[in-house]
């Protein structure tokens, strides 16, 4: 992989990790269309870490507030809800790891799942949200939606924010919970893949390639996350559904 290809895939990751259009699905499509061959999972881990850092930057005030108010019952409940919401992704990741890996090789699977994501996003236009708290039960349901997004083409942010809105949570609160919920999921996936790499003989990539991929995904991820939060507040979240449907149809024909 060249530095240019690393920067390009890092930009794709940064744009699509937070926008509800599936980063994993776009990485599959990008590699297929551009003819880029990525050996193993090292590069994927690096660009995911880049977007993880951008989440920490954007939500640092919220994370710090949780840290400094750990004695509060409300904070403890919120953190417990995040933990419960993380469990479905952990279970699915362990039980269906091989099946999910095969899905990453099929652009047809990505095309179908992008169409599903697009249709769900479009329906959010008609949701009338009510002021409901993020209870443990609602957090678990949102966590199940996050677990579904392990499949490439199913958007993690799209599924979690949409379901949060369906459960009566306001879009801004649903988005905040979605991205805080994504922190342990991204960290866990990186650690799990890292452990697998320690037992494999995967070809190594140049440090320059990994650094460029990390920086490009971090910077673009920070910009796209800030943009998405603004769109969520303005009620334009459903427009991403149109994009997903178009990309899904085009991918099916590739």
C-alpha positions as semicolon CSV with decimal commas, in nm:
position;residue;x (nm);y (nm);z (nm)
1;X;0,000;0,000;0,000
2;X;0,128;0,346;-0,093
3;X;0,110;0,658;0,124
4;X;-0,147;0,806;-0,114
5;X;-0,367;0,495;-0,083
6;X;-0,330;0,506;0,296
7;X;-0,437;0,872;0,304
8;X;-0,732;0,799;0,074
9;X;-0,857;0,506;0,283
10;X;-0,800;0,709;0,601
11;X;-1,018;0,987;0,457
12;X;-1,288;0,734;0,363
13;X;-1,276;0,591;0,717
14;X;-1,290;0,936;0,876
15;X;-1,583;1,046;0,662
16;X;-1,787;0,730;0,702
17;X;-1,717;0,619;1,061
18;X;-1,950;0,878;1,208
19;X;-2,176;0,966;0,918
20;X;-2,457;0,707;0,908
21;X;-2,334;0,547;0,585
22;X;-2,115;0,257;0,715
23;X;-1,738;0,298;0,728
24;X;-1,671;-0,077;0,693
25;X;-1,894;-0,096;0,387
26;X;-1,719;0,198;0,222
27;X;-1,375;0,054;0,296
28;X;-1,481;-0,268;0,120
29;X;-1,616;-0,072;-0,177
30;X;-1,313;0,161;-0,184
31;X;-1,068;-0,128;-0,194
32;X;-1,264;-0,307;-0,467
33;X;-1,323;-0,004;-0,688
34;X;-0,974;0,144;-0,647
35;X;-0,804;-0,195;-0,670
36;X;-0,628;-0,144;-0,336
37;X;-0,519;-0,461;-0,162
38;X;-0,491;-0,433;0,215
39;X;-0,310;-0,728;0,370
40;X;-0,479;-0,839;0,692
41;X;-0,638;-0,612;0,954
42;X;-0,353;-0,392;1,082
43;X;-0,444;-0,092;0,869
44;X;-0,813;-0,124;0,961
45;X;-0,720;-0,113;1,331
46;X;-0,503;0,196;1,281
47;X;-0,769;0,401;1,099
48;X;-1,030;0,296;1,356
49;X;-0,799;0,420;1,631
50;X;-0,771;0,749;1,444
51;X;-1,148;0,796;1,448
52;X;-1,159;0,684;1,813
53;X;-0,925;0,972;1,905
54;X;-1,153;1,215;1,717
55;X;-1,449;1,096;1,930
56;X;-1,248;1,155;2,247
57;X;-1,163;1,506;2,129
58;X;-1,519;1,606;2,033
59;X;-1,682;1,455;2,345
60;X;-1,400;1,528;2,588
61;X;-1,614;1,770;2,792
62;X;-1,887;1,507;2,831
63;X;-1,634;1,233;2,914
64;X;-1,465;1,456;3,172
65;X;-1,802;1,541;3,326
66;X;-1,874;1,169;3,368
67;X;-1,531;1,114;3,524
68;X;-1,566;1,401;3,772
69;X;-1,920;1,303;3,876
70;X;-1,868;0,931;3,933
71;X;-2,026;0,955;4,278
72;X;-2,353;1,075;4,124
73;X;-2,627;0,813;4,095
74;X;-2,727;0,951;3,755
75;X;-2,370;0,923;3,624
76;X;-2,336;0,569;3,757
77;X;-2,661;0,472;3,586
78;X;-2,548;0,629;3,257
79;X;-2,213;0,447;3,264
80;X;-2,386;0,120;3,358
81;X;-2,621;0,168;3,062
82;X;-2,320;0,210;2,830
83;X;-2,168;-0,111;2,971
84;X;-2,494;-0,303;2,920
85;X;-2,530;-0,158;2,571
86;X;-2,179;-0,278;2,482
87;X;-2,247;-0,644;2,566
88;X;-2,444;-0,736;2,249
89;X;-2,156;-0,628;2,024
90;X;-1,911;-0,829;2,236
91;X;-2,127;-1,141;2,213
92;X;-2,190;-1,109;1,839
93;X;-1,823;-1,034;1,773
94;X;-1,710;-1,352;1,947
95;X;-1,980;-1,587;1,818
96;X;-1,995;-1,477;1,455
97;X;-1,640;-1,352;1,390
98;X;-1,571;-1,590;1,099
99;X;-1,904;-1,521;0,927
100;X;-1,849;-1,146;0,961
101;X;-1,498;-1,177;0,815
102;X;-1,642;-1,348;0,506
103;X;-1,895;-1,067;0,467
104;X;-1,608;-0,819;0,435
105;X;-1,506;-0,997;0,115
106;X;-1,842;-0,954;-0,062
107;X;-1,940;-0,626;-0,224
108;X;-2,286;-0,775;-0,293
109;X;-2,346;-0,817;0,081
110;X;-2,243;-0,455;0,133
111;X;-2,481;-0,340;-0,141
112;X;-2,778;-0,514;0,025
113;X;-2,695;-0,393;0,375
114;X;-2,647;-0,035;0,253
115;X;-2,997;-0,048;0,103
116;X;-3,131;-0,167;0,440
117;X;-2,946;0,112;0,621
118;X;-3,078;0,369;0,374
119;X;-3,441;0,263;0,415
120;X;-3,418;0,278;0,795
121;X;-3,258;0,623;0,783
122;X;-3,531;0,754;0,554
123;X;-3,803;0,651;0,799
124;X;-3,654;0,871;1,074
125;X;-3,804;1,171;0,895
126;X;-4,146;1,066;1,023
127;X;-4,049;1,000;1,385
128;X;-4,199;1,229;1,646
129;X;-3,956;1,198;1,936
130;X;-4,061;1,253;2,296
131;X;-3,845;1,362;2,587
132;X;-3,753;1,020;2,725
133;X;-3,448;0,929;2,930
134;X;-3,194;0,670;2,817
135;X;-3,293;0,389;3,052
136;X;-3,097;0,066;3,090
137;X;-3,357;-0,114;2,879
138;X;-3,338;0,141;2,599
139;X;-2,959;0,132;2,620
140;X;-2,962;-0,245;2,575
141;X;-3,185;-0,216;2,267
142;X;-2,954;0,047;2,119
143;X;-2,664;-0,186;2,198
144;X;-2,833;-0,462;1,998
145;X;-2,859;-0,220;1,706
146;X;-2,488;-0,149;1,745
147;X;-2,414;-0,523;1,736
148;X;-2,598;-0,551;1,402
149;X;-2,363;-0,287;1,262
150;X;-2,070;-0,529;1,285
151;X;-2,194;-0,645;0,944
152;X;-2,032;-0,426;0,673
153;X;-2,284;-0,193;0,516
154;X;-2,494;-0,160;0,832
155;X;-2,412;0,180;0,978
156;X;-2,337;0,180;1,351
157;X;-2,428;0,545;1,403
158;X;-2,723;0,514;1,166
159;X;-2,873;0,215;1,348
160;X;-2,811;0,340;1,702
161;X;-2,928;0,698;1,648
162;X;-3,233;0,584;1,449
163;X;-3,339;0,333;1,714
164;X;-3,281;0,590;1,986
165;X;-3,519;0,824;1,805
166;X;-3,773;0,542;1,763
167;X;-3,754;0,485;2,139
168;X;-3,850;0,847;2,198
169;X;-3,505;0,988;2,269
170;X;-3,433;1,327;2,114
171;X;-3,186;1,319;1,821
172;X;-2,908;1,509;2,001
173;X;-2,924;1,284;2,310
174;X;-2,943;0,974;2,089
175;X;-2,636;1,088;1,896
176;X;-2,436;1,160;2,212
177;X;-2,519;0,818;2,358
178;X;-2,441;0,651;2,025
179;X;-2,087;0,787;2,007
180;X;-2,009;0,735;2,376
181;X;-2,137;0,378;2,334
182;X;-1,904;0,340;2,037
183;X;-1,588;0,409;2,241
184;X;-1,569;0,072;2,424
185;X;-1,685;-0,106;2,108
186;X;-1,403;0,040;1,898
187;X;-1,145;-0,022;2,172
188;X;-1,265;-0,381;2,220
189;X;-1,260;-0,458;1,848
190;X;-0,908;-0,319;1,822
191;X;-0,781;-0,525;2,115
192;X;-0,945;-0,842;1,984
193;X;-0,798;-0,799;1,638
194;X;-0,462;-0,711;1,789
195;X;-0,458;-1,037;1,985
196;X;-0,536;-1,229;1,666
197;X;-0,250;-1,054;1,486
198;X;-0,004;-1,159;1,756
199;X;-0,078;-1,521;1,665
200;X;-0,064;-1,469;1,288
201;X;0,207;-1,417;1,030
202;X;0,040;-1,119;0,868
203;X;0,264;-0,907;0,642
204;X;0,373;-0,582;0,804
205;X;0,301;-0,237;0,665
206;X;0,546;0,054;0,658
207;X;0,521;0,292;0,956
208;X;0,475;0,585;0,718
209;X;0,165;0,419;0,572
210;X;0,016;0,352;0,916
211;X;0,089;0,706;1,041
212;X;-0,068;0,869;0,734
213;X;-0,376;0,648;0,766
214;X;-0,408;0,733;1,136
215;X;-0,371;1,111;1,092
216;X;-0,604;1,135;0,792
217;X;-0,878;0,932;0,964
218;X;-0,842;1,138;1,284
219;X;-0,865;1,480;1,116
220;X;-1,142;1,392;0,873
221;X;-1,326;1,199;1,148
222;X;-1,323;1,506;1,374
223;X;-1,464;1,726;1,095
224;X;-1,732;1,476;0,989
225;X;-1,843;1,413;1,349
226;X;-1,890;1,784;1,416
227;X;-2,081;1,814;1,088
228;X;-2,308;1,520;1,170
229;X;-2,397;1,655;1,513
230;X;-2,505;1,980;1,347
231;X;-2,718;1,794;1,092
232;X;-2,881;1,581;1,362
233;X;-2,987;1,894;1,551
234;X;-3,122;2,054;1,232
235;X;-3,344;1,755;1,150
236;X;-3,164;1,656;0,829
237;X;-3,044;1,315;0,950
238;X;-3,274;1,121;0,714
239;X;-3,104;1,257;0,400
240;X;-2,818;1,013;0,453
241;X;-3,070;0,741;0,368
242;X;-3,090;0,866;0,010
243;X;-2,712;0,845;-0,020
244;X;-2,696;0,490;0,122
245;X;-2,963;0,369;-0,121
246;X;-2,784;0,522;-0,419
247;X;-2,446;0,375;-0,319
248;X;-2,609;0,040;-0,249
249;X;-2,767;0,029;-0,596
250;X;-2,444;0,135;-0,767
251;X;-2,243;-0,122;-0,568
252;X;-2,479;-0,399;-0,673
253;X;-2,411;-0,313;-1,038
254;X;-2,031;-0,292;-1,002
